[in-house]
Amino acid sequence: MAAIRMFACAILLAGAWACQAHAVERIKAHIYYTAAPFITDGTTRSGLALDLVHYLNRALAGKYELELDVVPRARLAVQLEQGDAGIVLFVPSVIFGGIDGGKYLWSAPLFLDRQELVSRSDQPFEFSGPPSLHNVRLGGVLGHSYPMLDADIATGQIDVRRNMSEAALLKMLRYHRLDVVTLAGSSLRYYQNADPVLKDLFHVSRAGLGEYSRHLMFQENMQRQRDDFDAVVGKMGVDPAWQAILAKYGLLPAACGLYRPADPQRRGRMGPCPASSVQAHARQRGAVPGP
């Protein structure tokens, strides 16, 4: 009887070990952008962020399970400093120390973006450096930083009037409560596609506050997780499913570069991405065989 009990215990222990060895690792996927296209419905949290979470969960099924977590920028900064073992979605390459510095780990780029400067068409503004924003009512998102303007903001030469959302800032601009608004090009395109009237109402400066790529970001002790997710991200540019997700929001894979409308005011339809560009990028990432 004792031998039977020992044998049964051994089987149970082996089964428990096997379950533990094959357990799905659950990770919070933090997003601090509440603007479209990242979050298009605050109630259902639908949008590009949730689409990315679903895509990654399918790609890494049985190994990882992401849960979307919408968190304010300030709280996220505290959580990161405390060693929170989550993944941050769509992080610009120029913050948190950047992809070539700082203490965090980064994935390959998801897509490229640009920090735009938007004014009204009846009072167009063209950016020619930080001094051109002196004595201008500039609208920016609460909690966001703008590295190119930081020095002049700190000295008070540039007055940034903050709001919680890009949509609210565009409304303030529309009704003459601001002169210029800065927001991500990905957000601006979404709002313009949703309301085509905005394309004629607003003017986009030819020069912006800089271009950057957007990535997944990991804690420095998450090398294994970063490598696993990066193996997926590196191949996403050639996956029609991911291309379709981006296209839904007017975006292109990173290998295709930025949205480039045809006319001088950066309006028009998004052009197709040459297959050769995606394949060349994928070869660099080891996603498809070379020529």
C-alpha positions as CSV (number, residue, x, y, z in Angstrom):
1,M,0.0,0.0,0.0
2,A,2.8,2.4,0.9
3,A,4.5,1.7,-2.4
4,I,1.2,2.4,-4.3
5,R,0.9,5.7,-2.4
6,M,4.5,6.7,-3.2
7,F,3.9,5.8,-6.9
8,A,0.7,7.9,-7.0
9,C,2.5,10.8,-5.4
10,A,5.3,10.6,-7.9
11,I,2.8,10.7,-10.8
12,L,1.1,13.7,-9.2
13,L,4.3,15.5,-8.7
14,A,5.5,14.8,-12.2
15,G,2.2,16.1,-13.6
16,A,2.4,19.2,-11.5
17,W,5.9,19.8,-12.8
18,A,4.8,19.3,-16.4
19,C,2.0,21.8,-15.9
20,Q,4.3,24.3,-14.4
21,A,6.9,23.8,-17.2
22,H,4.2,24.5,-19.8
23,A,2.3,27.2,-18.0
24,V,1.4,30.2,-20.0
25,E,3.2,33.4,-18.8
26,R,0.7,36.2,-18.3
27,I,2.0,39.7,-18.8
28,K,0.4,43.1,-18.6
29,A,0.6,45.1,-21.8
30,H,0.7,48.7,-20.7
31,I,-0.5,51.5,-22.9
32,Y,-0.5,55.2,-21.8
33,Y,-1.8,56.6,-25.0
34,T,-5.5,57.0,-24.8
35,A,-5.8,58.8,-28.1
36,A,-6.8,57.2,-31.4
37,P,-5.7,55.1,-33.2
38,F,-4.3,53.4,-30.1
39,I,-7.6,53.6,-28.2
40,T,-10.6,54.4,-30.3
41,D,-13.3,53.5,-27.7
42,G,-12.7,54.1,-24.1
43,T,-15.5,51.8,-22.9
44,T,-14.5,48.7,-24.9
45,R,-10.8,49.8,-25.1
46,S,-10.9,48.8,-28.8
47,G,-8.3,50.2,-31.2
48,L,-4.8,49.5,-32.4
49,A,-3.5,48.6,-28.9
50,L,-6.1,45.9,-28.4
51,D,-5.6,44.7,-32.0
52,L,-1.8,44.3,-31.3
53,V,-2.5,42.4,-28.1
54,H,-4.8,40.0,-29.9
55,Y,-2.2,39.6,-32.7
56,L,0.6,38.8,-30.3
57,N,-1.5,36.5,-28.2
58,R,-2.3,34.5,-31.4
59,A,1.3,34.5,-32.5
60,L,2.6,33.3,-29.1
61,A,-0.4,31.1,-28.0
62,G,0.5,28.6,-25.4
63,K,3.6,30.5,-24.3
64,Y,2.4,34.0,-23.4
65,E,-0.9,35.8,-22.8
66,L,-1.0,39.6,-22.8
67,E,-3.7,41.6,-21.0
68,L,-4.2,45.2,-22.1
69,D,-3.7,47.7,-19.2
70,V,-4.5,51.4,-19.9
71,V,-2.4,53.4,-17.4
72,P,-1.6,57.1,-17.0
73,R,1.9,58.1,-18.1
74,A,2.9,59.3,-14.6
75,R,1.7,56.0,-12.9
76,L,3.5,54.0,-15.6
77,A,6.8,55.8,-14.8
78,V,6.4,54.8,-11.1
79,Q,5.6,51.2,-12.0
80,L,8.6,51.0,-14.2
81,E,10.9,52.4,-11.5
82,Q,9.5,49.8,-9.1
83,G,10.4,47.0,-11.5
84,D,7.0,46.2,-12.9
85,A,7.4,43.2,-15.2
86,G,5.1,44.4,-18.0
87,I,5.5,45.3,-21.6
88,V,4.9,48.9,-22.8
89,L,3.2,49.2,-26.2
90,F,4.1,51.7,-28.9
91,V,6.9,53.5,-27.1
92,P,8.6,56.2,-29.2
93,S,12.2,55.6,-29.8
94,V,13.2,59.0,-28.3
95,I,12.0,58.6,-24.7
96,F,12.9,56.4,-21.7
97,G,16.6,56.8,-22.7
98,G,16.0,55.8,-26.3
99,I,16.6,52.6,-28.1
100,D,20.4,53.1,-28.0
101,G,20.6,54.1,-24.4
102,G,18.9,53.8,-21.0
103,K,18.1,50.7,-19.1
104,Y,15.2,49.2,-21.0
105,L,15.0,46.6,-23.8
106,W,13.3,47.3,-27.1
107,S,11.8,45.3,-29.9
108,A,12.2,45.9,-33.6
109,P,10.0,48.9,-34.8
110,L,6.2,48.4,-35.2
111,F,5.8,51.5,-37.4
112,L,7.2,55.0,-37.9
113,D,5.6,58.1,-36.7
114,R,6.1,61.9,-36.6
115,Q,5.3,64.6,-34.1
116,E,3.2,67.1,-36.1
117,L,2.5,70.8,-35.6
118,V,-1.1,71.7,-36.7
119,S,-2.6,75.1,-37.1
120,R,-5.8,76.4,-38.7
121,S,-5.8,76.8,-42.5
122,D,-6.9,80.5,-42.1
123,Q,-3.8,81.1,-40.0
124,P,-1.2,78.6,-41.1
125,F,2.0,78.1,-39.0
126,E,5.3,76.8,-40.4
127,F,7.8,75.6,-37.8
128,S,11.4,76.9,-38.2
129,G,12.8,76.0,-34.8
130,P,11.8,76.5,-31.2
131,P,11.9,80.3,-31.4
132,S,9.1,80.2,-34.0
133,L,6.9,79.0,-31.2
134,H,7.6,81.9,-28.9
135,N,4.5,84.0,-28.2
136,V,2.3,81.2,-29.7
137,R,-0.5,79.5,-27.9
138,L,0.8,75.9,-28.2
139,G,-1.4,72.9,-27.2
140,G,0.1,69.7,-25.9
141,V,-1.0,66.6,-24.1
142,L,-0.8,66.4,-20.3
143,G,2.2,64.3,-19.3
144,H,3.9,64.2,-22.7
145,S,7.3,65.6,-23.3
146,Y,8.7,67.3,-26.4
147,P,12.5,67.0,-26.3
148,M,13.1,69.5,-29.1
149,L,11.2,72.2,-27.1
150,D,12.2,71.2,-23.5
151,A,14.8,74.0,-23.0
152,D,12.5,76.8,-24.2
153,I,9.5,75.3,-22.2
154,A,11.7,75.2,-19.0
155,T,12.6,78.9,-19.4
156,G,9.0,79.9,-20.2
157,Q,9.7,81.1,-23.7
158,I,7.3,78.5,-25.0
159,D,4.0,78.3,-23.2
160,V,2.4,74.8,-23.6
161,R,-1.3,74.7,-22.7
162,R,-2.1,71.1,-21.7
163,N,-5.1,68.9,-22.1
164,M,-5.9,65.3,-21.5
165,S,-6.6,64.4,-25.1
166,E,-5.6,65.2,-28.6
167,A,-9.2,65.4,-29.7
168,A,-9.8,68.1,-27.1
169,L,-6.8,70.0,-28.3
170,L,-7.9,69.9,-31.9
171,K,-11.3,71.3,-30.8
172,M,-9.6,74.1,-28.9
173,L,-7.6,74.9,-32.0
174,R,-10.7,74.8,-34.2
175,Y,-12.4,77.4,-31.9
176,H,-9.4,79.7,-31.8
177,R,-8.4,78.9,-28.2
178,L,-5.0,77.7,-29.4
179,D,-2.8,78.7,-32.3
180,V,-0.9,75.5,-32.8
181,V,-1.3,71.9,-31.5
182,T,1.3,69.2,-31.5
183,L,0.2,65.6,-31.8
184,A,1.4,62.3,-33.3
185,G,0.9,62.0,-37.1
186,S,-0.8,58.6,-36.5
187,S,-3.4,60.3,-34.4
188,L,-3.9,63.2,-36.7
189,R,-4.5,60.9,-39.7
190,Y,-7.1,58.9,-37.8
191,Y,-9.1,62.0,-36.9
192,Q,-8.8,63.3,-40.4
193,N,-10.0,60.0,-41.9
194,A,-12.9,59.9,-39.4
195,D,-13.9,63.5,-40.2
196,P,-12.7,64.6,-43.7
197,V,-13.7,68.2,-43.0
198,L,-10.6,68.5,-40.8
199,K,-8.3,68.0,-43.8
200,D,-9.4,71.4,-45.1
201,L,-9.8,73.0,-41.7
202,F,-6.2,72.4,-40.5
203,H,-2.8,73.1,-41.9
204,V,0.2,70.8,-41.1
205,S,3.6,72.3,-40.9
206,R,6.1,70.9,-43.4
207,A,8.6,70.6,-40.5
208,G,7.6,68.8,-37.4
209,L,9.1,68.1,-34.0
210,G,10.9,65.0,-35.3
211,E,10.3,61.5,-36.6
212,Y,10.6,58.4,-34.5
213,S,9.8,54.7,-34.5
214,R,7.4,52.9,-32.1
215,H,8.4,49.8,-30.3
216,L,7.5,47.3,-27.5
217,M,9.6,48.1,-24.4
218,F,10.7,45.7,-21.7
219,Q,12.4,45.8,-18.3
220,E,16.2,45.1,-18.5
221,N,15.7,41.7,-16.7
222,M,13.2,40.6,-19.4
223,Q,15.7,39.5,-22.0
224,R,14.0,36.1,-22.6
225,Q,10.6,37.7,-23.1
226,R,12.0,40.5,-25.3
227,D,13.7,37.9,-27.5
228,D,10.5,35.8,-27.8
229,F,8.4,38.8,-28.7
230,D,11.0,40.4,-31.0
231,A,11.1,37.2,-33.0
232,V,7.5,37.8,-33.8
233,V,7.7,41.6,-34.3
234,G,10.6,41.2,-36.7
235,K,8.3,39.2,-39.1
236,M,5.2,41.3,-38.7
237,G,6.0,43.6,-41.6
238,V,5.6,40.7,-44.1
239,D,2.4,39.3,-42.5
240,P,-0.7,40.3,-44.4
241,A,-2.7,40.1,-41.2
242,W,-0.6,42.8,-39.5
243,Q,-0.5,44.9,-42.7
244,A,-4.3,44.8,-42.7
245,I,-4.5,45.9,-39.1
246,L,-2.2,48.9,-39.8
247,A,-4.0,49.8,-42.9
248,K,-7.3,50.0,-41.0
249,Y,-5.7,53.0,-39.1
250,G,-4.0,54.5,-42.1
251,L,-0.5,53.2,-41.1
252,L,2.3,51.2,-42.8
253,P,4.9,48.7,-41.6
254,A,8.1,50.3,-40.4
255,A,10.0,49.1,-43.6
256,C,7.7,51.3,-45.7
257,G,8.6,54.5,-43.9
258,L,6.2,57.3,-43.0
259,Y,2.9,58.2,-44.5
260,R,3.7,60.4,-47.5
261,P,0.7,62.2,-49.1
262,A,1.2,63.4,-52.6
263,D,0.3,67.1,-52.4
264,P,2.3,69.8,-50.6
265,Q,-0.1,70.0,-47.7
266,R,0.5,66.3,-46.8
267,R,-3.0,65.4,-47.8
268,G,-4.3,62.5,-50.0
269,R,-4.4,58.8,-49.8
270,M,-1.8,56.6,-48.4
271,G,0.2,55.0,-51.2
272,P,1.0,51.3,-51.3
273,C,4.2,50.0,-49.7
274,P,6.5,48.4,-52.3
275,A,6.8,44.6,-51.5
276,S,10.6,44.9,-52.1
277,S,10.9,47.3,-49.2
278,V,9.1,45.0,-46.8
279,Q,11.1,42.0,-48.0
280,A,14.4,43.8,-47.7
281,H,13.5,44.8,-44.1
282,A,12.4,41.3,-43.3
283,R,15.7,39.8,-44.6
284,Q,17.6,42.1,-42.3
285,R,15.5,40.8,-39.4
286,G,15.9,37.2,-40.6
287,A,12.2,36.9,-41.4
288,V,12.5,35.8,-45.0
289,P,15.3,34.2,-47.0
290,G,17.7,36.5,-48.9
291,P,17.7,36.9,-52.7
